[in-house]
C-alpha cells in the first residue's frame, strides 16, 4: 500500500506537473521557434536585402544600438525559447546517459512527447517502444512514463525526495547537539 501512496504523491508533486506541462508543450515550442526564426530571417531579407548575420555584422561595425527595437524584442523571445529547449534537451541527454533506466526512459519520453511527429495514440507509441523495450504493456507504459517524468523532474528541478533525504542522513548524520 505504501508503494501505491508513493506513486500518487509523486504525481501530486508540483514539479511533476511543471515537467508534464513542459513536455506537453515541447512540440509546439519547437514548431513556434522554427517559425519565428524563419519569419525573422524572411523579414530581414525583404527589408534589408541581406541575411540576419550580414545585417547584424554591419550594425555592430557601425556602432548602432538595437536596444528597445522590435528586432531586439524578437531576438530576445527567440533566445528565451531556445534556452528553454536547450535546457530540456540537456536534461534529457543527462537522463539518457547517466540514469540506470536512462535509455528506456529516453525512448518513452521521445515517442510520448519529443518526436517531431506526434503519435496518433498510445497503441502507436507502444508499437514504436517495442523496438527498444521488450514486453511493454499499456500498464507498464503508463507506469514507466510516470517514472521517466519523475526522473526528468529530478534532473530539471533538483532531487528533493523525502526518502532520499532520509537515506542521506543515515550515511551523513546531522549532529543536532552541536548546532
N, CA, C and O atoms as a DFTB+ gen file, in Angstrom:
716 C
 N C O
     1  1       0.826      -1.205       0.000
     2  2       0.000       0.000       0.000
     3  2       0.863       1.260       0.000
     4  3       0.523       2.250      -0.648
     5  1       1.970       1.221       0.721
     6  2       2.843       2.381       0.764
     7  2       3.373       2.739      -0.629
     8  3       3.477       3.921      -0.959
     9  1       3.706       1.745      -1.442
    10  2       4.215       1.985      -2.804
    11  2       3.165       2.726      -3.630
    12  3       3.500       3.664      -4.353
    13  1       1.897       2.317      -3.532
    14  2       0.830       2.979      -4.283
    15  2       0.669       4.424      -3.823
    16  3       0.493       5.319      -4.649
    17  1       0.728       4.659      -2.506
    18  2       0.629       6.015      -1.983
    19  2       1.799       6.867      -2.466
    20  3       1.633       8.052      -2.755
    21  1       2.983       6.257      -2.554
    22  2       4.156       6.965      -3.002
    23  2       3.992       7.409      -4.460
    24  3       4.368       8.530      -4.803
    25  1       3.446       6.560      -5.312
    26  2       3.212       6.908      -6.716
    27  2       2.211       8.047      -6.817
    28  3       2.405       8.967      -7.610
    29  1       1.162       8.003      -6.042
    30  2       0.166       9.072      -6.045
    31  2       0.811      10.379      -5.604
    32  3       0.549      11.423      -6.202
    33  1       1.652      10.345      -4.566
    34  2       2.307      11.556      -4.092
    35  2       3.225      12.150      -5.144
    36  3       3.322      13.372      -5.259
    37  1       3.896      11.312      -5.908
    38  2       4.772      11.803      -6.971
    39  2       3.966      12.601      -7.988
    40  3       4.384      13.686      -8.393
    41  1       2.826      12.082      -8.403
    42  2       2.038      12.771      -9.422
    43  2       1.366      14.023      -8.874
    44  3       0.971      14.894      -9.650
    45  1       1.228      14.131      -7.560
    46  2       0.667      15.348      -6.974
    47  2       1.722      16.419      -6.757
    48  3       1.386      17.567      -6.465
    49  1       2.987      16.062      -6.897
    50  2       4.079      16.992      -6.718
    51  2       4.016      18.065      -7.813
    52  3       3.915      17.735      -8.995
    53  1       4.075      19.344      -7.426
    54  2       4.010      20.409      -8.446
    55  2       5.155      20.348      -9.452
    56  3       4.982      20.768     -10.596
    57  1       6.325      19.834      -9.056
    58  2       7.427      19.713     -10.005
    59  2       7.093      18.730     -11.109
    60  3       7.462      18.935     -12.266
    61  1       6.387      17.652     -10.751
    62  2       5.941      16.684     -11.752
    63  2       5.048      17.384     -12.769
    64  3       5.189      17.178     -13.974
    65  1       4.133      18.207     -12.280
    66  2       3.209      18.909     -13.179
    67  2       3.940      19.938     -14.041
    68  3       3.577      20.135     -15.200
    69  1       4.961      20.594     -13.496
    70  2       5.747      21.528     -14.298
    71  2       6.440      20.786     -15.433
    72  3       6.453      21.260     -16.569
    73  1       7.014      19.628     -15.132
    74  2       7.687      18.833     -16.157
    75  2       6.675      18.329     -17.170
    76  3       6.936      18.349     -18.372
    77  1       5.528      17.881     -16.695
    78  2       4.459      17.403     -17.576
    79  2       4.051      18.502     -18.552
    80  3       3.947      18.256     -19.753
    81  1       3.819      19.710     -18.043
    82  2       3.428      20.833     -18.898
    83  2       4.519      21.159     -19.915
    84  3       4.238      21.411     -21.087
    85  1       5.758      21.150     -19.451
    86  2       6.881      21.427     -20.330
    87  2       6.958      20.407     -21.460
    88  3       7.153      20.774     -22.619
    89  1       6.805      19.133     -21.127
    90  2       6.844      18.085     -22.142
    91  2       5.652      18.177     -23.095
    92  3       5.802      17.972     -24.299
    93  1       4.478      18.481     -22.560
    94  2       3.277      18.589     -23.399
    95  2       3.417      19.733     -24.408
    96  3       2.857      19.652     -25.502
    97  1       4.146      20.788     -24.067
    98  2       4.301      21.959     -24.940
    99  2       5.529      21.858     -25.844
   100  3       5.718      22.709     -26.714
   101  1       6.365      20.839     -25.657
   102  2       7.645      20.747     -26.354
   103  2       7.496      20.884     -27.869
   104  3       8.149      21.731     -28.480
   105  1       6.647      20.063     -28.477
   106  2       6.490      20.109     -29.946
   107  2       6.010      21.485     -30.406
   108  3       6.490      22.004     -31.413
   109  1       5.066      22.079     -29.673
   110  2       4.550      23.397     -30.033
   111  2       5.644      24.461     -29.955
   112  3       5.726      25.338     -30.815
   113  1       6.482      24.380     -28.923
   114  2       7.546      25.368     -28.766
   115  2       8.579      25.209     -29.876
   116  3       9.035      26.201     -30.446
   117  1       8.950      23.971     -30.184
   118  2       9.906      23.729     -31.266
   119  2       9.360      24.284     -32.580
   120  3      10.077      24.957     -33.320
   121  1       8.109      24.002     -32.864
   122  2       7.472      24.490     -34.091
   123  2       7.424      26.012     -34.103
   124  3       7.778      26.636     -35.104
   125  1       6.999      26.599     -33.023
   126  2       6.895      28.052     -32.928
   127  2       8.264      28.716     -33.074
   128  3       8.401      29.744     -33.737
   129  1       9.264      28.117     -32.450
   130  2      10.608      28.669     -32.543
   131  2      11.117      28.619     -33.983
   132  3      11.695      29.589     -34.476
   133  1      10.905      27.505     -34.645
   134  2      11.327      27.387     -36.041
   135  2      10.606      28.397     -36.928
   136  3      11.214      28.999     -37.812
   137  1       9.301      28.581     -36.688
   138  2       8.551      29.580     -37.468
   139  2       9.053      30.988     -37.195
   140  3       9.216      31.783     -38.121
   141  1       9.297      31.299     -35.928
   142  2       9.773      32.639     -35.572
   143  2      11.101      32.952     -36.236
   144  3      11.288      34.032     -36.794
   145  1      12.017      32.005     -36.171
   146  2      13.316      32.216     -36.797
   147  2      13.152      32.416     -38.299
   148  3      13.767      33.307     -38.885
   149  1      12.326      31.588     -38.914
   150  2      12.101      31.708     -40.368
   151  2      11.468      33.054     -40.722
   152  3      11.856      33.684     -41.705
   153  1      10.487      33.496     -39.916
   154  2       9.827      34.776     -40.182
   155  2      10.799      35.938     -40.033
   156  3      10.798      36.861     -40.847
   157  1      11.626      35.895     -38.996
   158  2      12.601      36.966     -38.793
   159  2      13.602      36.987     -39.937
   160  3      13.944      38.053     -40.447
   161  1      14.073      35.811     -40.343
   162  2      15.016      35.731     -41.472
   163  2      14.385      36.315     -42.745
   164  3      15.011      37.108     -43.448
   165  1      13.151      35.918     -43.028
   166  2      12.468      36.421     -44.231
   167  2      12.272      37.931     -44.172
   168  3      12.481      38.631     -45.163
   169  1      11.870      38.430     -43.004
   170  2      11.648      39.865     -42.832
   171  2      12.939      40.644     -43.078
   172  3      12.923      41.687     -43.730
   173  1      14.046      40.139     -42.558
   174  2      15.332      40.800     -42.773
   175  2      15.700      40.809     -44.246
   176  3      16.123      41.831     -44.785
   177  1      15.537      39.677     -44.883
   178  2      15.921      39.604     -46.292
   179  2      15.079      40.543     -47.146
   180  3      15.588      41.156     -48.084
   181  1      13.785      40.658     -46.824
   182  2      12.904      41.546     -47.580
   183  2      13.230      43.011     -47.282
   184  3      13.381      43.820     -48.198
   185  1      13.337      43.346     -45.984
   186  2      13.533      44.747     -45.598
   187  2      14.938      45.265     -45.838
   188  3      15.120      46.427     -46.202
   189  1      15.936      44.411     -45.638
   190  2      17.315      44.891     -45.680
   191  2      18.141      44.297     -46.818
   192  3      19.291      44.689     -47.018
   193  1      17.571      43.364     -47.558
   194  2      18.275      42.778     -48.681
   195  2      19.511      41.986     -48.302
   196  3      20.413      41.809     -49.121
   197  1      19.560      41.507     -47.061
   198  2      20.701      40.701     -46.615
   199  2      20.251      39.718     -45.544
   200  3      19.125      39.788     -45.050
   201  1      21.140      38.809     -45.196
   202  2      20.810      37.851     -44.132
   203  2      20.901      38.546     -42.775
   204  3      21.458      39.638     -42.664
   205  1      20.356      37.912     -41.757
   206  2      20.424      38.468     -40.400
   207  2      21.882      38.642     -39.983
   208  3      22.266      39.672     -39.430
   209  1      22.681      37.620     -40.256
   210  2      24.087      37.661     -39.850
   211  2      24.812      38.842     -40.494
   212  3      25.552      39.561     -39.823
   213  1      24.597      39.041     -41.803
   214  2      25.229      40.173     -42.501
   215  2      24.727      41.495     -41.936
   216  3      25.505      42.429     -41.745
   217  1      23.420      41.573     -41.669
   218  2      22.821      42.795     -41.119
   219  2      23.420      43.122     -39.754
   220  3      23.837      44.254     -39.507
   221  1      23.462      42.120     -38.866
   222  2      23.981      42.355     -37.519
   223  2      25.463      42.742     -37.555
   224  3      25.901      43.620     -36.811
   225  1      26.218      42.087     -38.417
   226  2      27.634      42.447     -38.560
   227  2      27.780      43.915     -38.953
   228  3      28.611      44.635     -38.399
   229  1      26.969      44.349     -39.908
   230  2      27.068      45.747     -40.355
   231  2      26.612      46.713     -39.264
   232  3      27.199      47.784     -39.108
   233  1      25.578      46.354     -38.512
   234  2      25.078      47.208     -37.421
   235  2      26.141      47.348     -36.335
   236  3      26.415      48.449     -35.858
   237  1      26.734      46.217     -35.952
   238  2      27.745      46.263     -34.893
   239  2      28.987      47.040     -35.339
   240  3      29.572      47.791     -34.558
   241  1      29.384      46.853     -36.606
   242  2      30.534      47.592     -37.114
   243  2      30.253      49.094     -37.145
   244  3      31.149      49.907     -36.918
   245  1      29.005      49.449     -37.428
   246  2      28.627      50.868     -37.477
   247  2      28.412      51.445     -36.077
   248  3      28.302      52.660     -35.915
   249  1      28.352      50.566     -35.057
   250  2      28.157      51.033     -33.688
   251  2      26.717      51.347     -33.350
   252  3      26.459      52.032     -32.360
   253  1      25.773      50.869     -34.139
   254  2      24.352      51.137     -33.883
   255  2      23.872      50.339     -32.674
   256  3      24.382      49.262     -32.370
   257  1      22.882      50.899     -32.002
   258  2      22.309      50.264     -30.813
   259  2      20.890      49.816     -31.140
   260  3      20.064      50.625     -31.563
   261  1      20.599      48.512     -30.943
   262  2      19.270      47.971     -31.238
   263  2      18.376      47.917     -30.002
   264  3      17.275      47.370     -30.066
   265  1      18.829      48.474     -28.880
   266  2      18.068      48.411     -27.632
   267  2      16.675      49.014     -27.803
   268  3      16.522      50.119     -28.323
   269  1      15.668      48.273     -27.358
   270  2      14.291      48.734     -27.403
   271  2      13.604      48.578     -28.744
   272  3      12.429      48.920     -28.879
   273  1      14.303      48.075     -29.721
   274  2      13.704      47.934     -31.051
   275  2      12.904      46.631     -31.148
   276  3      13.030      45.731     -30.317
   277  1      12.083      46.570     -32.191
   278  2      11.307      45.351     -32.453
   279  2      12.246      44.187     -32.753
   280  3      11.974      43.045     -32.382
   281  1      13.337      44.484     -33.418
   282  2      14.334      43.455     -33.737
   283  2      14.882      42.851     -32.448
   284  3      14.989      41.631     -32.317
   285  1      15.229      43.720     -31.498
   286  2      15.759      43.232     -30.223
   287  2      14.720      42.383     -29.498
   288  3      15.048      41.339     -28.935
   289  1      13.457      42.839     -29.512
   290  2      12.388      42.087     -28.850
   291  2      12.246      40.689     -29.437
   292  3      12.166      39.714     -28.690
   293  1      12.213      40.576     -30.777
   294  2      12.121      39.268     -31.429
   295  2      13.321      38.399     -31.074
   296  3      13.174      37.213     -30.778
   297  1      14.488      38.990     -31.104
   298  2      15.710      38.232     -30.804
   299  2      15.681      37.696     -29.373
   300  3      16.085      36.558     -29.135
   301  1      15.213      38.496     -28.423
   302  2      15.150      38.051     -27.022
   303  2      14.115      36.939     -26.835
   304  3      14.359      35.986     -26.095
   305  1      12.980      37.052     -27.490
   306  2      11.955      35.998     -27.400
   307  2      12.474      34.674     -27.966
   308  3      12.290      33.611     -27.374
   309  1      13.122      34.768     -29.116
   310  2      13.682      33.569     -29.736
   311  2      14.755      32.975     -28.832
   312  3      14.813      31.759     -28.650
   313  1      15.595      33.819     -28.272
   314  2      16.674      33.348     -27.398
   315  2      16.129      32.656     -26.151
   316  3      16.655      31.619     -25.748
   317  1      15.080      33.213     -25.530
   318  2      14.475      32.582     -24.338
   319  2      13.907      31.215     -24.680
   320  3      14.116      30.253     -23.940
   321  1      13.196      31.119     -25.783
   322  2      12.638      29.828     -26.196
   323  2      13.751      28.830     -26.488
   324  3      13.672      27.665     -26.101
   325  1      14.775      29.295     -27.167
   326  2      15.900      28.434     -27.495
   327  2      16.591      27.933     -26.221
   328  3      16.937      26.756     -26.125
   329  1      16.790      28.816     -25.256
   330  2      17.441      28.426     -23.995
   331  2      16.601      27.396     -23.236
   332  3      17.148      26.459     -22.655
   333  1      15.272      27.566     -23.240
   334  2      14.405      26.606     -22.567
   335  2      14.513      25.236     -23.228
   336  3      14.601      24.219     -22.540
   337  1      14.506      25.205     -24.555
   338  2      14.642      23.938     -25.277
   339  2      16.010      23.308     -25.034
   340  3      16.121      22.093     -24.873
   341  1      17.033      24.126     -25.009
   342  2      18.388      23.623     -24.767
   343  2      18.489      23.030     -23.365
   344  3      19.107      21.981     -23.183
   345  1      17.900      23.678     -22.387
   346  2      17.885      23.169     -21.013
   347  2      17.202      21.810     -20.957
   348  3      17.722      20.872     -20.353
   349  1      16.051      21.707     -21.580
   350  2      15.321      20.446     -21.591
   351  2      16.105      19.365     -22.337
   352  3      16.195      18.233     -21.862
   353  1      16.665      19.696     -23.485
   354  2      17.450      18.718     -24.254
   355  2      18.666      18.236     -23.465
   356  3      18.997      17.051     -23.493
   357  1      19.326      19.149     -22.767
   358  2      20.480      18.786     -21.947
   359  2      20.069      17.863     -20.804
   360  3      20.762      16.889     -20.508
   361  1      18.941      18.169     -20.161
   362  2      18.445      17.324     -19.069
   363  2      18.081      15.932     -19.581
   364  3      18.354      14.934     -18.914
   365  1      17.470      15.862     -20.756
   366  2      17.097      14.568     -21.337
   367  2      18.352      13.770     -21.697
   368  3      18.399      12.559     -21.478
   369  1      19.362      14.435     -22.244
   370  2      20.625      13.750     -22.554
   371  2      21.281      13.213     -21.286
   372  3      21.782      12.088     -21.269
   373  1      21.277      14.011     -20.233
   374  2      21.844      13.568     -18.961
   375  2      21.080      12.359     -18.419
   376  3      21.681      11.381     -17.975
   377  1      19.770      12.440     -18.461
   378  2      18.931      11.321     -18.023
   379  2      19.251      10.076     -18.843
   380  3      19.436       8.996     -18.283
   381  1      19.316      10.216     -20.139
   382  2      19.563       9.075     -21.028
   383  2      20.925       8.423     -20.757
   384  3      21.039       7.197     -20.743
   385  1      21.940       9.240     -20.545
   386  2      23.302       8.723     -20.429
   387  2      23.731       8.339     -19.018
   388  3      24.678       7.567     -18.863
   389  1      23.066       8.853     -17.983
   390  2      23.545       8.619     -16.617
   391  2      22.573       7.845     -15.726
   392  3      23.012       7.194     -14.778
   393  1      21.296       7.893     -15.996
   394  2      20.318       7.213     -15.145
   395  2      20.333       5.713     -15.428
   396  3      20.555       5.292     -16.563
   397  1      20.099       4.914     -14.399
   398  2      20.140       3.456     -14.582
   399  2      19.105       2.963     -15.588
   400  3      19.328       1.940     -16.237
   401  1      17.984       3.657     -15.736
   402  2      16.960       3.305     -16.730
   403  2      16.900       4.340     -17.844
   404  3      15.881       4.486     -18.518
   405  1      17.996       5.052     -18.028
   406  2      18.013       6.204     -18.923
   407  2      17.619       5.923     -20.355
   408  3      16.874       6.697     -20.957
   409  1      18.105       4.834     -20.908
   410  2      17.808       4.546     -22.308
   411  2      16.322       4.283     -22.517
   412  3      15.728       4.805     -23.460
   413  1      15.725       3.491     -21.657
   414  2      14.288       3.221     -21.816
   415  2      13.461       4.471     -21.502
   416  3      12.452       4.727     -22.161
   417  1      13.882       5.252     -20.500
   418  2      13.172       6.496     -20.201
   419  2      13.254       7.460     -21.377
   420  3      12.284       8.147     -21.697
   421  1      14.421       7.505     -22.018
   422  2      14.572       8.379     -23.177
   423  2      13.547       8.031     -24.256
   424  3      12.856       8.912     -24.769
   425  1      13.452       6.756     -24.595
   426  2      12.531       6.351     -25.663
   427  2      11.079       6.578     -25.264
   428  3      10.256       6.937     -26.106
   429  1      10.755       6.373     -23.993
   430  2       9.402       6.670     -23.515
   431  2       9.076       8.153     -23.714
   432  3       8.011       8.498     -24.227
   433  1       9.995       9.017     -23.306
   434  2       9.777      10.457     -23.455
   435  2       9.796      10.869     -24.925
   436  3       9.013      11.716     -25.354
   437  1      10.694      10.262     -25.684
   438  2      10.802      10.618     -27.113
   439  2       9.486      10.373     -27.846
   440  3       8.941      11.277     -28.479
   441  1       8.986       9.151     -27.757
   442  2       7.766       8.831     -28.515
   443  2       6.518       9.476     -27.907
   444  3       5.550       9.735     -28.621
   445  1       6.532       9.736     -26.605
   446  2       5.369      10.346     -25.966
   447  2       5.297      11.856     -26.173
   448  3       4.209      12.412     -26.324
   449  1       6.479      12.535     -26.181
   450  2       6.467      13.998     -26.177
   451  2       7.432      14.676     -27.150
   452  3       7.144      15.777     -27.621
   453  1       8.551      14.059     -27.459
   454  2       9.649      14.785     -28.102
   455  2       9.809      14.559     -29.597
   456  3      10.408      15.389     -30.280
   457  1       9.294      13.467     -30.116
   458  2       9.481      13.186     -31.537
   459  2       8.821      14.285     -32.370
   460  3       7.801      14.843     -31.966
   461  1       9.403      14.596     -33.533
   462  2       8.837      15.680     -34.352
   463  2       7.364      15.476     -34.694
   464  3       6.586      16.430     -34.699
   465  1       6.986      14.246     -34.976
   466  2       5.583      13.964     -35.286
   467  2       4.925      13.275     -34.092
   468  3       5.434      12.281     -33.574
   469  1       3.800      13.816     -33.669
   470  2       3.064      13.220     -32.555
   471  2       2.425      11.910     -33.009
   472  3       1.850      11.822     -34.094
   473  1       2.538      10.911     -32.163
   474  2       1.909       9.623     -32.465
   475  2       0.393       9.781     -32.371
   476  3      -0.108      10.638     -31.642
   477  1      -0.327       8.950     -33.112
   478  2      -1.791       9.052     -33.141
   479  2      -2.427       8.644     -31.828
   480  3      -3.423       9.233     -31.409
   481  1      -1.852       7.627     -31.167
   482  2      -2.446       7.117     -29.932
   483  2      -1.411       6.298     -29.166
   484  3      -0.279       6.126     -29.619
   485  1      -1.808       5.804     -28.016
   486  2      -0.908       5.041     -27.157
   487  2      -0.483       3.738     -27.832
   488  3       0.650       3.289     -27.658
   489  1      -1.383       3.134     -28.596
   490  2      -1.022       1.892     -29.299
   491  2       0.181       2.119     -30.222
   492  3       1.093       1.295     -30.283
   493  1       0.168       3.242     -30.935
   494  2       1.277       3.547     -31.836
   495  2       2.573       3.799     -31.054
   496  3       3.650       3.378     -31.476
   497  1       2.461       4.482     -29.925
   498  2       3.633       4.719     -29.079
   499  2       4.206       3.387     -28.600
   500  3       5.415       3.162     -28.669
   501  1       3.337       2.513     -28.117
   502  2       3.799       1.219     -27.606
   503  2       4.432       0.394     -28.721
   504  3       5.434      -0.286     -28.501
   505  1       3.862       0.451     -29.889
   506  2       4.438      -0.280     -31.025
   507  2       5.863       0.213     -31.309
   508  3       6.766      -0.593     -31.532
   509  1       6.059       1.514     -31.299
   510  2       7.401       2.076     -31.504
   511  2       8.339       1.695     -30.356
   512  3       9.517       1.409     -30.575
   513  1       7.811       1.694     -29.146
   514  2       8.632       1.365     -27.976
   515  2       9.102      -0.080     -27.973
   516  3      10.149      -0.387     -27.403
   517  1       8.354      -0.958     -28.590
   518  2       8.732      -2.383     -28.610
   519  2      10.074      -2.605     -29.296
   520  3      10.712      -3.636     -29.078
   521  1      10.509      -1.667     -30.112
   522  2      11.841      -1.758     -30.713
   523  2      12.942      -1.555     -29.673
   524  3      14.085      -1.966     -29.877
   525  1      12.581      -0.910     -28.544
   526  2      13.574      -0.532     -27.535
   527  2      13.322      -1.171     -26.172
   528  3      14.255      -1.361     -25.393
   529  1      12.065      -1.503     -25.884
   530  2      11.698      -2.049     -24.572
   531  2      10.876      -3.316     -24.800
   532  3       9.796      -3.273     -25.389
   533  1      11.399      -4.426     -24.331
   534  2      10.688      -5.693     -24.512
   535  2       9.468      -5.772     -23.605
   536  3       9.451      -5.188     -22.521
   537  1       8.466      -6.485     -24.046
   538  2       7.281      -6.826     -23.244
   539  2       6.645      -5.606     -22.569
   540  3       6.408      -5.618     -21.361
   541  1       6.377      -4.580     -23.330
   542  2       5.747      -3.395     -22.742
   543  2       4.242      -3.442     -22.988
   544  3       3.776      -3.546     -24.123
   545  1       3.511      -3.364     -21.903
   546  2       2.051      -3.366     -21.957
   547  2       1.552      -1.937     -21.727
   548  3       2.342      -1.021     -21.495
   549  1       0.241      -1.763     -21.794
   550  2      -0.334      -0.441     -21.518
   551  2      -0.027      -0.012     -20.087
   552  3       0.380       1.127     -19.857
   553  1      -0.214      -0.897     -19.142
   554  2       0.045      -0.568     -17.727
   555  2       1.505      -0.223     -17.520
   556  3       1.841       0.739     -16.830
   557  1       2.375      -1.031     -18.133
   558  2       3.814      -0.771     -17.998
   559  2       4.170       0.564     -18.631
   560  3       4.971       1.322     -18.083
   561  1       3.582       0.852     -19.778
   562  2       3.843       2.126     -20.443
   563  2       3.489       3.291     -19.526
   564  3       4.318       4.179     -19.330
   565  1       2.297       3.316     -18.966
   566  2       1.877       4.436     -18.126
   567  2       2.724       4.525     -16.854
   568  3       3.072       5.623     -16.420
   569  1       3.054       3.387     -16.259
   570  2       3.878       3.382     -15.043
   571  2       5.281       3.892     -15.351
   572  3       5.796       4.750     -14.634
   573  1       5.902       3.377     -16.405
   574  2       7.263       3.771     -16.754
   575  2       7.314       5.221     -17.259
   576  3       8.301       5.920     -17.031
   577  1       6.268       5.668     -17.936
   578  2       6.235       7.064     -18.380
   579  2       6.228       7.989     -17.172
   580  3       6.926       9.003     -17.152
   581  1       5.435       7.635     -16.166
   582  2       5.388       8.426     -14.932
   583  2       6.769       8.432     -14.258
   584  3       7.217       9.469     -13.770
   585  1       7.439       7.273     -14.235
   586  2       8.785       7.182     -13.669
   587  2       9.760       8.052     -14.455
   588  3      10.603       8.731     -13.868
   589  1       9.647       8.032     -15.781
   590  2      10.544       8.824     -16.629
   591  2      10.339      10.315     -16.380
   592  3      11.309      11.070     -16.305
   593  1       9.104      10.738     -16.254
   594  2       8.817      12.149     -15.986
   595  2       9.342      12.539     -14.611
   596  3       9.887      13.629     -14.445
   597  1       9.185      11.671     -13.634
   598  2       9.704      11.947     -12.298
   599  2      11.227      12.046     -12.322
   600  3      11.799      12.941     -11.701
   601  1      11.883      11.137     -13.033
   602  2      13.343      11.181     -13.131
   603  2      13.794      12.455     -13.845
   604  3      14.768      13.083     -13.430
   605  1      13.102      12.841     -14.906
   606  2      13.438      14.076     -15.612
   607  2      13.207      15.287     -14.702
   608  3      13.988      16.238     -14.727
   609  1      12.153      15.253     -13.911
   610  2      11.898      16.334     -12.955
   611  2      13.063      16.495     -11.990
   612  3      13.455      17.615     -11.661
   613  1      13.615      15.372     -11.536
   614  2      14.733      15.454     -10.596
   615  2      15.959      16.081     -11.254
   616  3      16.739      16.759     -10.587
   617  1      16.134      15.863     -12.552
   618  2      17.251      16.484     -13.261
   619  2      16.979      17.979     -13.461
   620  3      17.862      18.809     -13.243
   621  1      15.775      18.309     -13.870
   622  2      15.438      19.709     -14.163
   623  2      15.365      20.582     -12.923
   624  3      15.908      21.687     -12.907
   625  1      14.704      20.099     -11.895
   626  2      14.382      20.951     -10.759
   627  2      15.180      20.609      -9.503
   628  3      15.063      21.308      -8.497
   629  1      15.985      19.553      -9.540
   630  2      16.747      19.123      -8.362
   631  2      16.043      17.985      -7.666
   632  3      14.814      17.911      -7.655
   633  1      16.818      17.111      -7.095
   634  2      16.249      15.924      -6.458
   635  2      15.940      16.251      -5.017
   636  3      16.855      16.463      -4.220
   637  1      14.669      16.294      -4.667
   638  2      14.264      16.699      -3.325
   639  2      13.412      15.649      -2.632
   640  3      12.648      15.976      -1.724
   641  1      13.528      14.418      -3.036
   642  2      12.703      13.370      -2.466
   643  2      12.959      13.221      -0.971
   644  3      14.108      13.173      -0.532
   645  1      11.900      13.151      -0.206
   646  2      11.987      12.977       1.236
   647  2      12.704      11.666       1.561
   648  3      13.508      11.621       2.492
   649  1      12.428      10.610       0.814
   650  2      13.085       9.324       1.042
   651  2      14.590       9.439       0.864
   652  3      15.349       8.848       1.632
   653  1      15.028      10.182      -0.125
   654  2      16.457      10.340      -0.366
   655  2      17.124      11.097       0.768
   656  3      18.255      10.786       1.142
   657  1      16.441      12.082       1.313
   658  2      16.996      12.832       2.429
   659  2      17.187      11.921       3.639
   660  3      18.186      12.032       4.350
   661  1      16.241      11.027       3.873
   662  2      16.363      10.087       4.992
   663  2      17.554       9.163       4.788
   664  3      18.277       8.874       5.741
   665  1      17.773       8.695       3.559
   666  2      18.917       7.825       3.263
   667  2      20.224       8.597       3.453
   668  3      21.169       8.074       4.043
   669  1      20.284       9.824       2.961
   670  2      21.487      10.634       3.129
   671  2      21.800      10.868       4.603
   672  3      22.965      10.842       4.998
   673  1      20.784      11.094       5.411
   674  2      21.004      11.315       6.833
   675  2      21.552      10.070       7.516
   676  3      22.275      10.184       8.506
   677  1      21.221       8.869       7.003
   678  2      21.779       7.642       7.568
   679  2      23.278       7.572       7.293
   680  3      24.039       7.133       8.154
   681  1      23.716       8.000       6.103
   682  2      25.137       7.967       5.767
   683  2      25.895       9.160       6.352
   684  3      27.053       9.032       6.750
   685  1      25.240      10.308       6.401
   686  2      25.868      11.520       6.897
   687  2      24.964      12.142       7.962
   688  3      24.272      13.127       7.704
   689  1      24.979      11.552       9.172
   690  2      24.059      12.053      10.201
   691  2      24.377      13.500      10.571
   692  3      25.533      13.918      10.638
   693  1      23.313      14.232      10.804
   694  2      23.456      15.617      11.230
   695  2      23.507      15.618      12.750
   696  3      22.578      15.158      13.413
   697  1      24.590      16.136      13.290
   698  2      24.741      16.193      14.745
   699  2      23.959      17.407      15.251
   700  3      24.434      18.541      15.190
   701  1      22.770      17.148      15.744
   702  2      21.867      18.232      16.141
   703  2      22.337      18.897      17.442
   704  3      21.969      20.041      17.709
   705  1      23.132      18.213      18.242
   706  2      23.603      18.769      19.515
   707  2      24.651      19.854      19.335
   708  3      24.799      20.724      20.194
   709  1      25.382      19.810      18.222
   710  2      26.466      20.774      18.021
   711  2      25.991      22.092      17.424
   712  3      26.772      23.039      17.333
   713  1      24.761      22.170      17.027
   714  2      24.260      23.397      16.387
   715  2      23.721      24.364      17.394
   716  3      23.260      25.445      17.027
